[in-house]
Amino acid sequence: MPTAKVFQSGNRQAARLPRAFRFSTDEVAIFRRGDEVVLRERHPSLDDLLDPLPPWPDDITPTAIPDLPVHEREGL
């Protein structure tokens, strides 16, 4: 099993990953799974996708949308 060296970088702990485990991105997601620490490429979140959009106008409210009539359907 490959291993990585762990070292201190200021107040942070870091690990030097072997070449075979390099990431193609400059940011990774990190989380714990039991006694493991998992690193994986960070995928865009919904907030990342919505942040560039302009804010919703104040006049868009549920009351601005009219109720549609109920359509009667035949039974199955």
DAHUSUL-V945436 format. One record per pair of residues at least 24 apart in sequence whose ideal C-beta (glycine too) atoms are under 6 Angstrom apart, sorted by the first residue. I is the first residue (numbers start at 0). GAP is how many residues later the second one is. D is the distance in Angstrom with one decimal. If there is no record, write none. Layout:
BEGIN
i={I,I}
gap={GAP,GAP}
d={D,D}
END
This chain:
BEGIN
none
END
